[in-house]
Amino acid sequence: MCFYGDNASDKNVEQTYCKENLRLSTKIVLIHLAFYIITWLVRINCILQLLPHTWTNNYIKKVIFTLKEVKMSKPKVYVIGVGMTKFVKPRSVDWDYPDMVREAVTTALDDCGLKYTDVEQATVGYLYGGTCCGQRALYELGLTGIPIFNVNNACASGSSGLFLCKQIIEGGNADVVLACGFEKMAPGSLENMRANLDDRTNPNEKHVEVMANTYGLVPAPITAQMFGNAGLEHMKKYGTKPEHFAKIAWKNHLHSVHNPKSQFQKEYSFDQVMNARKIYEFLTLLQCSPTSDGSAAAIICSEKYLLKNPHLRKQAVEIVGMELGTDEPSVFKENSNIKMIGFDMIEKISKRLYQKTGLSPKDIQAIELHDCFSANELITYEAIGLCPIGKAGELIDRGDNTYGGKWVVNPSGGLISKGHPIGATGVAQVVELSNQLRGRCGKRQVPNCKVAMQHNIGIGGAGVVALYRMADQKDGSYRSKM
Ligand SMILES: CC(C)(COP(=O)(O)OP(=O)(O)OC[C@H]1O[C@@H](n2cnc3c(N)ncnc32)[C@H](O)[C@@H]1OP(=O)(O)O)[C@@H](O)C(=O)NCCC(=O)NCCS
């Protein structure tokens, strides 16, 4: 309390005294408050110490992730429409690539009720074809003058285009973009597709060199040798058996029975897979992806667009996270075929994806995984963290890669059975995962599918991993105001 005297100087003294008192009290209150906060922080820390280590780690990660999300989040990006052609054996249908693309894009646009004129930018992934095939294909739908990017990133061309679309939207450069891919191939191996390019550096020469230095080169399709040798190395290092690889192919063929877009829809016995014609070492014909014709498309939009079109929210699939990587130095340095096919690149970007999204393999139900050869699916289980290194065989024996297990890997039939029209593959994976999340897959529906993962890789190299889930059904307007 403060008392004022009779004269002015007394008043001044009293006022100064009061101010001093106030300052002192404030200091005391602040010190108490700091002490109080520190005590509580110590207590919380003690409680966290008592919890199992993984809990506390996950808890801290989630808190950090939430804080990051609130403070630095990029605008969300959604897949709102998907479509694809049936994948077919090359030359079995009388069509050209513009026909395939027109069909896939029209289906994707119809899926979300948009017109081609709504599309502001587009990417088109393909491996074989001259420059500007993307333009030629999309001109079938209209000459709207939009930016069109032709993407050539080996077997990851389709998903690299998707990655680009996501960045275009995150950068605020468009609200509706199209990612599509196609391939028109020839029967037989990729060697049949080679144009006369012998006067220049082969982009895979260093990868092939690793293989030549370890297992040598034989007259078999080069891609089958690359992935087959990685499988041989896995067997040698970890005791994996040829049966483990065959089980993967048997499963993928079985999954495709209920996929009408799949190139093959035939159920094979395990013995048929094991005893089919040998392509390279343990890899039989039924464990190799075929060559295929086909196209796939996805319409991608911004959160702003979804807010303006709330009727699309119920079918919108959020791209929770997506990472694109290229090779690490170990790809050439360690004389390892497992590393040469991109193990370290996929391991690194998968870890980054989990870290950035706060999700982990435990949260995932469905995975579309790049099974160009059964060996790659097996090795990738370890690279994306489904099991420890060397333990993929055990995961397969437990049936954790199919219905009834921890994850359904390749519910579509994967590349081995659905087919592998190279530029379309990365987009077709998103078609399947979007339909799985929306619960539209009929007899091949993955039960309780909440989070889905994509893995797409190209030797040379490029790798994409991504996580998807249905859009939050609440109006997300609170985010757009941030
Ligand atoms: C596996 C491969 C060597 C087979 O080639 P091929 O035997 O010379 O010739 P084809 O393509 O005509 O295949 C022969 C038959 O097997 C079938 N076939 C091919 N792959 C199949 C599969 N995974 N499942 C079922 N049948 C398959 C073909 O449809 C064809 O059947 P048909 O005789 O009834 O027409 C070839 O398809 C290949 O190289 N695949 C890998 C492609 C690749 O490298 N992609 C990039 C991955 S990184």
The ligand as an SDF file (V2000), in Angstrom:
LIG
                    3D

 48 50  0  0  0  0  0  0  0  0999 V2000
   10.5410  -60.9110  -68.7080 C   0  0  0  0  0  0  0  0  0  0  0  0
   10.9160  -60.6540  -70.1330 C   0  0  0  0  0  0  0  0  0  0  0  0
   12.4000  -60.9130  -70.3230 C   0  0  0  0  0  0  0  0  0  0  0  0
   10.1050  -61.5910  -71.0320 C   0  0  0  0  0  0  0  0  0  0  0  0
   10.3560  -61.3050  -72.3720 O   0  0  0  0  0  0  0  0  0  0  0  0
   10.2080  -62.3520  -73.5820 P   0  0  0  0  0  0  0  0  0  0  0  0
   10.0490  -63.7110  -73.0660 O   0  0  0  0  0  0  0  0  0  0  0  0
   11.3540  -62.1360  -74.4830 O   0  0  0  0  0  0  0  0  0  0  0  0
    8.9750  -61.9080  -74.4370 O   0  0  0  0  0  0  0  0  0  0  0  0
    7.4670  -61.5270  -74.1700 P   0  0  0  0  0  0  0  0  0  0  0  0
    7.4100  -60.1470  -73.6460 O   0  0  0  0  0  0  0  0  0  0  0  0
    6.7590  -61.7650  -75.4400 O   0  0  0  0  0  0  0  0  0  0  0  0
    6.8980  -62.5320  -73.0850 O   0  0  0  0  0  0  0  0  0  0  0  0
    6.6430  -63.9130  -73.3700 C   0  0  0  0  0  0  0  0  0  0  0  0
    5.2850  -64.3040  -72.8250 C   0  0  0  0  0  0  0  0  0  0  0  0
    5.3300  -64.2140  -71.4070 O   0  0  0  0  0  0  0  0  0  0  0  0
    4.2880  -63.3860  -70.9550 C   0  0  0  0  0  0  0  0  0  0  0  0
    4.7340  -62.6910  -69.7500 N   0  0  0  0  0  0  0  0  0  0  0  0
    5.7420  -61.8230  -69.6480 C   0  0  0  0  0  0  0  0  0  0  0  0
    5.8360  -61.3960  -68.3770 N   0  0  0  0  0  0  0  0  0  0  0  0
    4.8650  -61.9990  -67.6800 C   0  0  0  0  0  0  0  0  0  0  0  0
    4.4200  -61.9320  -66.3360 C   0  0  0  0  0  0  0  0  0  0  0  0
    5.0230  -61.1540  -65.4380 N   0  0  0  0  0  0  0  0  0  0  0  0
    3.3770  -62.6810  -65.9680 N   0  0  0  0  0  0  0  0  0  0  0  0
    2.7340  -63.4620  -66.8560 C   0  0  0  0  0  0  0  0  0  0  0  0
    3.1040  -63.5690  -68.1520 N   0  0  0  0  0  0  0  0  0  0  0  0
    4.1670  -62.8380  -68.5510 C   0  0  0  0  0  0  0  0  0  0  0  0
    4.0450  -62.4420  -72.1120 C   0  0  0  0  0  0  0  0  0  0  0  0
    2.7670  -61.8570  -72.0600 O   0  0  0  0  0  0  0  0  0  0  0  0
    4.1610  -63.3910  -73.2830 C   0  0  0  0  0  0  0  0  0  0  0  0
    2.9750  -64.1330  -73.3540 O   0  0  0  0  0  0  0  0  0  0  0  0
    2.3680  -64.6850  -74.7560 P   0  0  0  0  0  0  0  0  0  0  0  0
    3.4040  -65.6010  -75.2980 O   0  0  0  0  0  0  0  0  0  0  0  0
    1.1060  -65.3610  -74.3830 O   0  0  0  0  0  0  0  0  0  0  0  0
    2.1680  -63.5050  -75.6370 O   0  0  0  0  0  0  0  0  0  0  0  0
   10.6210  -59.1980  -70.5550 C   0  0  0  0  0  0  0  0  0  0  0  0
    9.2400  -58.9580  -70.4310 O   0  0  0  0  0  0  0  0  0  0  0  0
   11.3970  -58.2040  -69.6980 C   0  0  0  0  0  0  0  0  0  0  0  0
   12.5590  -57.9330  -69.9710 O   0  0  0  0  0  0  0  0  0  0  0  0
   10.7670  -57.6320  -68.6720 N   0  0  0  0  0  0  0  0  0  0  0  0
   11.3690  -56.5790  -67.8630 C   0  0  0  0  0  0  0  0  0  0  0  0
   11.1310  -55.2190  -68.4650 C   0  0  0  0  0  0  0  0  0  0  0  0
   11.9610  -54.1720  -67.7560 C   0  0  0  0  0  0  0  0  0  0  0  0
   13.1640  -54.2960  -67.6870 O   0  0  0  0  0  0  0  0  0  0  0  0
   11.3400  -53.1490  -67.2440 N   0  0  0  0  0  0  0  0  0  0  0  0
   12.0020  -52.1430  -66.4800 C   0  0  0  0  0  0  0  0  0  0  0  0
   12.2310  -52.6540  -65.1090 C   0  0  0  0  0  0  0  0  0  0  0  0
   13.5140  -51.8520  -64.2640 S   0  0  0  0  0  0  0  0  0  0  0  0
  1  2  1  0
  2  3  1  0
  2  4  1  0
  2 36  1  0
  4  5  1  0
  5  6  1  0
  6  7  2  0
  6  8  1  0
  6  9  1  0
  9 10  1  0
 10 11  2  0
 10 12  1  0
 10 13  1  0
 13 14  1  0
 14 15  1  0
 15 16  1  0
 15 30  1  0
 16 17  1  0
 17 18  1  0
 17 28  1  0
 18 19  1  0
 18 27  1  0
 19 20  2  0
 20 21  1  0
 21 22  1  0
 21 27  2  0
 22 23  1  0
 22 24  2  0
 24 25  1  0
 25 26  2  0
 26 27  1  0
 28 29  1  0
 28 30  1  0
 30 31  1  0
 31 32  1  0
 32 33  2  0
 32 34  1  0
 32 35  1  0
 36 37  1  0
 36 38  1  0
 38 39  2  0
 38 40  1  0
 40 41  1  0
 41 42  1  0
 42 43  1  0
 43 44  2  0
 43 45  1  0
 45 46  1  0
 46 47  1  0
 47 48  1  0
M  END
$$$$
